[in-house]
Amino acid sequence: MATIFWISATLVLFAYAGYPMLLMALTRVRSRMVHRRRITPRVTFVITAHNEERRLPEKLQNTLAQN
């Protein structure tokens, strides 16, 4: 029973302290260049409409006119 406790305690300590320290050590050894560029995200609009036939063309034009 004590073995299970110590294994569990070790895993918890590794999760909170060991893993971040491992990542910090890896960043000092291995560097990665960051290539920055302008990002144009894709956007999806979901327009919910029920019995809105008259307003739908106006809503679509308004939505497509947004930046």
C-alpha positions as a printed NumPy array, in Angstrom:
array([[  0.   ,   0.   ,   0.   ],
       [  2.876,   2.363,   0.773],
       [  4.374,   1.66 ,  -2.649],
       [  1.198,   2.818,  -4.385],
       [  1.232,   6.001,  -2.29 ],
       [  4.84 ,   6.843,  -3.178],
       [  4.322,   6.116,  -6.863],
       [  1.251,   8.369,  -6.845],
       [  3.076,  11.118,  -4.948],
       [  6.   ,  10.919,  -7.367],
       [  3.677,  11.213, -10.376],
       [  1.919,  14.233,  -8.872],
       [  5.232,  15.93 ,  -8.116],
       [  6.447,  15.197, -11.626],
       [  3.276,  16.703, -13.089],
       [  3.636,  19.914, -11.095],
       [  7.427,  20.337, -10.998],
       [  9.272,  17.762, -13.086],
       [  7.497,  18.251, -16.388],
       [  7.818,  22.069, -16.411],
       [ 11.509,  21.737, -15.523],
       [ 11.948,  19.189, -18.318],
       [ 10.348,  21.577, -20.808],
       [ 12.523,  24.44 , -19.597],
       [ 15.637,  22.305, -20.072],
       [ 14.531,  21.321, -23.564],
       [ 14.027,  24.951, -24.584],
       [ 17.616,  25.719, -23.618],
       [ 18.95 ,  22.818, -25.684],
       [ 16.673,  23.059, -28.71 ],
       [ 15.673,  26.357, -30.278],
       [ 13.016,  26.821, -32.936],
       [ 12.716,  29.83 , -35.19 ],
       [  9.349,  31.545, -35.276],
       [  8.307,  32.692, -38.736],
       [  5.82 ,  35.528, -38.408],
       [  3.46 ,  36.432, -41.174],
       [  0.123,  38.086, -41.566],
       [ -2.693,  35.696, -40.75 ],
       [ -6.042,  35.853, -42.492],
       [ -8.365,  33.683, -40.443],
       [-11.256,  31.844, -41.987],
       [-14.601,  32.793, -40.541],
       [-17.929,  31.001, -40.568],
       [-21.193,  32.776, -39.91 ],
       [-24.213,  30.865, -38.719],
       [-27.398,  32.79 , -39.302],
       [-30.418,  31.327, -37.614],
       [-33.706,  32.279, -39.19 ],
       [-37.243,  31.079, -38.796],
       [-39.916,  32.722, -40.954],
       [-37.482,  35.532, -41.889],
       [-37.726,  35.465, -45.678],
       [-38.125,  39.253, -45.908],
       [-35.148,  40.12 , -43.704],
       [-32.737,  37.422, -44.884],
       [-31.336,  39.223, -47.999],
       [-30.668,  42.349, -45.916],
       [-28.978,  40.269, -43.221],
       [-26.793,  38.458, -45.76 ],
       [-25.649,  41.72 , -47.342],
       [-24.941,  43.204, -43.918],
       [-22.926,  40.125, -42.912],
       [-20.887,  40.059, -46.125],
       [-20.096,  43.771, -45.825],
       [-18.313,  43.311, -42.478],
       [-14.53 ,  43.496, -42.273]])
